[in-house]
Amino acid sequence: MPAKTRNGVDFPVGSDPYNLTPDMKKAFESANLTIPVTNKAARDGLASQFPGNTLPVNQRVARGDIPGLIETWTGTRWISNAGAIHLELDFAAPINIANSPWGPGSPSQMTAGINQDASRNPSQFSFPSNNQVKFAIEGLYALSWAVTDFSRQAGGLILINKGANGGQILASKSIGVGSSDITAERPSAHLLAGQIVTFSFRTTEAVSCRHLLSITKIG
């Protein structure tokens, strides 16, 4: 009957039948070694090499496209405490309603707007509801959000709030009528794991626009 080493590797005991090649394969696979992958696509395709197309929980990968980044599979998503953590969204949004609270969009719109080339370890962020970003790791974060390329000039207000229901204001900016963009920035904010940040804006005219949202873990 196979036994386990103190670091969790399966190995045969003396009473087991001699079966060298399968036993060596089982030992290496049970070690749950960190697997090098060339990029995100290779990481996402890794499950196909496991039984049932299912990665074991705590499987780790080393990203070749982001040196130093080790990611771990939780069973539902990839997380990491190593390497740069940066989220960048860049996408066009449909027309809003004048003088009404608005935001970047739905979870699917925000997910589709992730700039994969500019972002680093974006799996540390999720979008639980409209206009919201959820943070996986506690830390200090710099936040910047620009609503730009207005289809017509307008005044307005932009807000970044800690919490899902308009809690503490982290950043705000108002611009007089006749502008074509609004930007709010917070150089440093301490956010806990699981914290939700809400993004909202209002303009005096109905406009279509573009969202440029940047979040960087700085400590």
C-alpha positions in Angstrom: 0.0 0.0 0.0 1.6 3.3 -1.0 2.6 5.8 1.7 3.3 9.5 1.7 6.5 11.4 2.4 6.3 14.3 4.9 5.9 16.7 1.9 2.9 14.7 0.5 4.6 12.6 -2.3 3.2 9.1 -2.8 5.8 6.3 -2.8 5.6 2.5 -2.7 6.3 0.5 0.4 8.2 -2.8 0.5 5.1 -5.0 0.3 3.9 -3.3 -2.9 4.5 -5.1 -6.2 7.4 -3.9 -8.3 6.0 -1.4 -10.8 8.8 1.2 -11.4 7.5 3.4 -14.2 3.9 3.9 -13.0 5.2 4.4 -9.4 7.7 7.0 -10.5 5.0 8.8 -12.5 2.6 8.7 -9.5 5.3 10.1 -7.2 6.1 13.0 -9.4 2.4 13.9 -10.1 1.5 13.7 -6.4 4.3 16.1 -5.5 2.1 18.9 -6.9 5.2 20.7 -8.3 5.1 24.2 -9.7 4.5 23.9 -13.4 6.2 26.3 -15.7 3.8 27.8 -18.4 4.7 30.2 -21.1 1.8 32.6 -20.7 -1.8 33.0 -19.6 -3.2 30.9 -22.4 -0.9 28.0 -21.5 -2.0 28.3 -17.9 -5.7 28.3 -18.8 -5.2 25.2 -20.9 -3.4 23.3 -18.2 -6.6 21.6 -16.9 -6.9 19.6 -20.1 -3.9 17.6 -19.0 -5.4 16.4 -15.8 -8.1 13.7 -15.1 -11.6 15.0 -15.7 -10.1 18.3 -17.1 -9.9 19.4 -13.4 -6.9 21.0 -11.8 -6.1 19.9 -8.2 -6.6 22.6 -5.6 -3.3 24.4 -4.8 -1.8 23.6 -8.1 0.9 26.2 -8.8 2.3 27.6 -12.1 5.2 29.9 -12.8 4.4 32.4 -15.6 7.1 32.7 -18.2 5.6 36.0 -19.5 5.7 37.6 -16.0 9.0 36.7 -14.4 8.7 36.0 -10.7 4.9 35.5 -10.7 3.7 32.2 -9.1 -0.1 31.6 -9.4 -2.1 29.1 -7.3 -5.4 27.5 -8.3 -8.1 27.8 -5.6 -10.6 25.5 -7.3 -12.5 28.5 -8.8 -9.8 31.0 -9.8 -6.0 31.8 -9.9 -4.5 33.9 -7.1 -1.0 35.0 -6.3 0.8 37.0 -3.7 3.9 37.4 -5.9 4.8 39.6 -8.8 3.2 42.9 -9.9 -0.6 43.3 -9.3 -2.2 45.8 -11.6 -5.6 46.0 -13.3 -6.2 48.2 -16.3 -9.6 48.6 -18.0 -10.0 50.4 -21.3 -13.3 50.2 -23.1 -16.0 52.3 -24.8 -19.4 52.6 -23.0 -22.9 53.3 -24.4 -24.7 56.5 -23.8 -25.7 57.2 -20.2 -28.8 59.0 -18.7 -28.2 62.7 -18.0 -28.1 63.8 -14.4 -28.4 60.2 -13.2 -25.9 58.0 -11.2 -24.0 55.9 -13.8 -20.9 53.7 -13.8 -18.5 51.7 -15.9 -21.0 48.9 -16.6 -21.9 45.3 -15.8 -19.5 42.6 -14.6 -19.4 41.2 -18.1 -18.6 44.6 -19.7 -15.9 45.3 -17.1 -14.4 41.8 -17.6 -14.4 42.2 -21.3 -12.7 45.6 -20.9 -9.6 44.3 -19.2 -6.4 45.3 -21.0 -4.6 41.9 -20.8 -1.4 43.3 -22.2 -1.2 46.2 -19.6 -2.6 44.3 -16.6 -0.5 42.1 -14.3 -2.1 39.3 -12.3 -5.7 40.6 -13.0 -7.1 37.5 -11.3 -6.6 39.3 -8.0 -9.7 41.4 -8.9 -13.3 40.5 -9.7 -16.5 42.3 -10.5 -19.3 41.2 -8.2 -21.9 43.6 -9.4 -22.4 46.6 -11.7 -19.7 49.2 -11.3 -17.9 47.3 -8.6 -14.4 45.9 -8.2 -13.6 43.4 -5.5 -10.0 43.0 -4.1 -8.6 39.6 -3.3 -5.5 40.8 -1.3 -5.2 43.3 1.5 -2.8 46.1 0.7 -2.2 49.7 -0.3 -3.6 50.5 -3.7 -3.4 53.5 -6.1 -6.6 54.1 -8.0 -7.3 56.2 -11.1 -10.5 56.4 -13.2 -11.0 58.6 -16.2 -14.3 58.9 -18.0 -13.2 60.5 -21.3 -14.0 61.1 -25.0 -17.4 62.5 -24.3 -19.6 62.5 -27.4 -20.7 66.0 -26.4 -19.4 68.5 -23.8 -20.9 68.3 -20.4 -20.3 69.0 -16.7 -20.3 66.3 -14.1 -19.1 64.5 -11.1 -17.1 61.3 -10.6 -16.9 59.3 -7.4 -14.8 56.3 -6.1 -16.4 54.9 -3.0 -15.2 52.2 -0.5 -18.0 49.7 -0.1 -20.9 48.4 -2.2 -23.5 51.0 -1.2 -21.8 54.4 -1.4 -19.6 54.2 1.7 -16.5 56.3 2.3 -15.4 58.5 -0.6 -11.9 57.6 -1.7 -11.8 60.1 -4.6 -14.1 62.6 -6.2 -13.8 65.3 -8.9 -16.3 67.7 -10.4 -15.8 69.6 -13.6 -17.8 72.5 -15.0 -20.0 72.4 -18.0 -18.2 72.3 -21.3 -15.7 69.6 -20.5 -15.0 66.4 -22.4 -13.6 64.2 -19.6 -13.6 63.6 -15.9 -10.8 62.0 -13.8 -10.6 60.9 -10.2 -7.5 59.6 -8.5 -6.5 58.2 -5.1 -2.7 57.9 -4.7 -2.9 55.4 -1.8 -5.8 53.6 0.0 -5.6 50.7 2.4 -8.1 48.0 1.3 -8.8 44.7 3.0 -9.1 41.4 1.3 -12.7 41.1 0.1 -13.1 44.9 -0.1 -15.5 46.2 -2.7 -14.9 49.6 -4.4 -17.7 51.2 -6.3 -17.2 53.6 -9.3 -20.0 56.1 -10.3 -20.3 59.2 -12.3 -23.0 61.7 -13.4 -23.0 64.1 -16.3 -25.3 67.1 -17.2 -25.7 65.8 -20.7 -26.3 62.3 -22.0 -23.0 61.2 -23.5 -21.3 58.1 -24.8 -17.7 57.9 -23.4 -14.7 55.8 -22.7 -13.5 54.3 -19.4 -9.8 54.2 -18.5 -9.6 52.5 -15.0 -6.3 51.7 -13.4 -5.7 49.9 -10.0 -2.2 49.1 -8.8 -1.1 47.4 -5.6 1.8 49.5 -4.3 2.3 47.9 -0.9 
